[in-house]
């Protein structure tokens, strides 16, 4: 005997935390003056990652990576609460986050992690 389940909801529930893991990477880069745009992500357990578009001159690459890591560690050490808001309207998201990029402007509702 089995129990009916909502497979899509189970998959979303399992993978949403991996998607949310990339969000804390945005704050350190903004605090350091970078405005790279996330262009690709893989939100599955085998190898989650986020790719950004933007340029870093080769001679600065290691120092930028080190600065990002240090800033991320600093933010994590603050142990600030994390809030997840589901089904946020376009208007509310724009009010909270500022201008939304085209991908987010086309969604009916958004998930905000702060």
Residue pairs with C-beta under 8 A, 6 or more apart in sequence:
15 43
15 44
16 111
18 43
18 44
18 45
18 48
19 41
19 43
20 84
20 113
21 48
22 38
22 41
22 43
22 48
22 49
22 50
23 113
24 72
24 75
24 76
25 50
25 68
25 72
26 38
27 75
28 68
28 71
28 72
28 75
29 35
29 36
29 52
29 68
31 71
32 64
32 67
32 68
32 71
34 54
34 64
35 54
36 52
36 53
36 54
37 52
37 53
37 54
37 101
38 50
38 51
38 52
39 51
39 52
39 53
40 50
40 51
41 48
41 49
41 50
41 51
42 48
42 49
56 64
82 113
82 114
83 112
83 113
83 114
84 111
84 112
84 113
85 111
85 112
85 113
85 114
86 109
86 111
87 109
87 110
87 111
88 96
88 109
88 110
88 111
88 112
89 109
89 110
90 100
90 105
90 107
90 108
90 110
93 100
93 104
93 110
93 112
94 100
96 112
96 114
97 112
104 110
